[in-house]
């Protein structure tokens, strides 16, 4: 009797200790808070039952535009902007997420308030794209893209569209303007 009670107690302990609750602000390669790379648009009402969901409808379903979905806390603070892979399809999964709230962070504490130094010290930079008004730093390790405004760069680097940026070109204190997680693969 005692051994069977002890066995049941051990099994119960193991089952309850494995039940880890998801941090609603943690970012990894396959999830952002309670969202995963397989979350469908129709599941958002359940996941964000205590928050507000605003869907942007362009008005013309034939334009081919993707309709963004914004997530707000009940107090009105904007948390995320979600872009489904397919427009106007409730079974579509999320293709990309723009991180707006600074409470969302990676295991290395990268947030929307991070600097370039934070990114390069904690992740391997996969690529740097040179755009008209910004550069985009890609980090494949976490499926992330960080947009940095060219105003953060030295003036001699802002206007050369042919320049192939290297990490050494970007000042450590350059602030992240936009932080995206991309699941479009």
N, C-alpha and C positions, 0 to 999 in steps of 0.2 A: 504494500500500500504506500509506504513512504517513498520507495523508489519510483513508482509511477507518478506520484505527486511531484517529486523532484524533476522528473523528466518533462512533465507538462509545464512546470514552472520555467525550466530552461528553454523549452521551445517557445513559450510565450515571450520570454525576454528577448530571444533572438528575433522573433517576428516584429516586435515593437521597436527594437533598436534599429532595424533596417528601414523603418518607415520614416524617411527624412522628408520634411516639408520643404517645398520649393520656395526660395527667397523671391518675392515678387519684383525685386530690382536687380537681380543677378543676370549678367550677360555672359553667354558662352557661344561656341560655334553653332550649336543646334537650338539654343533657346534664348529668349529675351524675357525675363520675368516668367510669367505663366504661359507665354507663347512658345510654340516649338516650330520647327521648320515644316511640320506636317499639319499645323493648325489650319482649319478651314474658316472662311469668312463667316459661315453660319454659326460657328462655335464662339464667336466673339461676345455675343450677348450673355452667354453663360460665364465665360472667363472674366468679363468685366461687368458683372451684374451690379456691383456697387459703384460703378463709374459711369460716365456718359460717353456714348459712341456717336460720332457725327460722320455721316457719309456724304462726301461731296459728289453730287451728280451733275455732270456737265450739261445735261439737257438734250444731248444728241447722241444716242447710242451708236450711231453709225460713224462717229469720228474716229473710233478706235482708241480713244484716250482711256488710260487707266484711271479709275476713280479712287482717290485717296480716302482713307478712313482715319479720322482723328480720335484719339482717346484722351478724355479729360477726367481728372478727379472730380468728385462731387463739388468740391470747393471752387472749381473753375480752372485749376492749373492744368496746362497741356502736358501730357506725358509722352505720347508717341504719335507719329504719323505712319500709318501702314499703307503699303501699296500692294494690292493683290496681283497675282501673276496674270489673271484673266479678269477683264472688266465685266461687271454685271453678272457674275457667276458666284452664287453662294457656296458652291463646293470648291471654289478656287482656294489654293493655299496662299500664304503671304509671301511675296517676292522680296520685298525690302522693308526695312523699318528705320525710320529716322528717330533717333534718340533725342528727346528734348529736355527731359527732366534729369538734373544732375545726380539724382539718387540712383539711377541705373548705372551699374559699374561692372567691369570685368573682374575676374579673380585677381588681376594685377592693379586694381583700382583705377582703371582708365574710364573717364566719364566725359560728358560733353563739355566739361570745364578744363580738360587736360591740355597740356602743351605738347609740342612736337618732341621735346626731351622725354616726357613721360612715355610717349608711344615708342620711341626708338630704344629706350632703356628696358622696356618690358616685352617688346615683340619684334620679330624679324620683319622688316619692311620688304614687301614683295615687289612693289612698283610705285613710281611717282609719275602721275600724269600732269602735263602742262596744259592748262586751259586758259581762256582769255583773261579772266579776272581772279582765278584761283588755281591752286594745285590740289590734286587728290592723291592722298597717301593710302595705298592699299596694303592691308594686312590679311593675307589668306589664312593664317593660323586661326583667326576668329571670324572669318568672313566679313571683315569690317573695311569701311572706307572713311577716311577723315578728310574733310575739305578744309583747306587753310587759305584764307584770303591773301592775295598777292600784296596787299598793303602791309602784311606782316613781314615781308621779305625786304632785303636791301634794294634800294631804288634801281641799281644796275641789273637786277634780275627780273624785274616786274614786266618788262615789255618784250622780251625776246621769246617769241612763240616757238622758235626752233631749238631752244635750250633744252638739253636733256638733264633734268634735275637729278642730283645726287643728294643723299641725306646731309652731306656736309654743306650744301647750299642753303639749307633751311636753319634759321636761328633756333636755338633751344627754346626760347621763350615765345615762339610763334604759337598763337592760340588756335584751337580747333574751332572752326565756324559751324560745321555740320558733322555729325557722327551718324553713320549708317551701318546697319547690318544687312548683308545681301544674301538672300537665299534663292537667287534666280537660276541656279545651276540645274 
